[in-house]
Amino acid sequence: MTRVLIVDDNAENLYMLRMLLQGHGHMVDERHNGSDALTCARQNPPDLVVSDLLMPVLDGFSLLRQWKEDERLRLIPFVVYTATYTEPRDERLARALGADAFMIKPAEPETLVTVIEDVLAKAKRGELALTPERRNEDSALLAEYNAVVLRKLEKKSTELEKTNRELREEIAERKRTEKALRLRDSVIQAVSLGMVISDPRQTGNPVIYASAGFERVTGYPPNEVLGRNCRFLQGKETDRETVNRIREAIAAGIACSVEILNYRKDGSPFWNALSLNPVQDENG
């Protein structure tokens, strides 16, 4: 049974790759960065390594370079599996450093397994190209590596700046909305007329909001109003036809204006002009 070392700083990626490889009969070791992977491999060399490129501590390019410069590890096949470095220039650099295969995430599971099995078979037959020995100060590869990484960092920096700008705009919009809502609430609380809001979508059309002016006009504090139907304000003299108009407007989801006779908490009557504007649901 072959043993595969998988290297990725994303736990979900490691899990998916581990399940795939174990499902095809491979033993699996996993590490979250290139430094830990290198230490693990030197202690117990695997039959193959599958590594991401963008990782903390020691990235995949650096891991690949040190892997192929290690006398004990250089003959062990190295498969690059990346979602970040996906351009032809990135693959050329990985190949120059000694990668035996270059795969872009997300690859189809069967495709990935086929590539891994093919690399293992070639390694067993001795058909993989050996990376020529290089000096650590190989200036051409070092310059290419620096250019590739710098380009990626610049791209990430641009993406981060865009995200931060959008976040700042969203925060500013939320602050404007909150300020408008506070102003609206202040106006509602300051007006002398009473105001209640009910929800016709709920059973019984309960009151869900009562202003301070409502208590001043009716004598009913909000805690005695919320959850009740406004009909508790009506007396026997209330015109039933007017009530029916309200119910029909609610049922039809249309606006209407009526005048009804309501009663305060102390029993004294008062006329109330009512403008009904039902809130329609997403189905209209």
Secondary structure by P-SEA (a helix, b strand, c coil): cbbbbbbcccaaaaaaaaaaaaaabbbbbbbccaaaaaaaaaaccccbbbbbcccccccaaaaaaaaaacccccccbbbbbbcccccaaaaaaaaaacccccccccccaaaaaaaaaaaaaaaaaccccccccccccaaaaaaaaaaaaaaaaaaaaaaaaaaaaaaaaaaaaaaaaaaaaaaaaaaaaaccbbbbbbbccccccccccccaaaaaaccccccccccccccccccccccaaaaaaaaaaaaacccccbbbbbbccccbbbbbbbbbbbbccccc
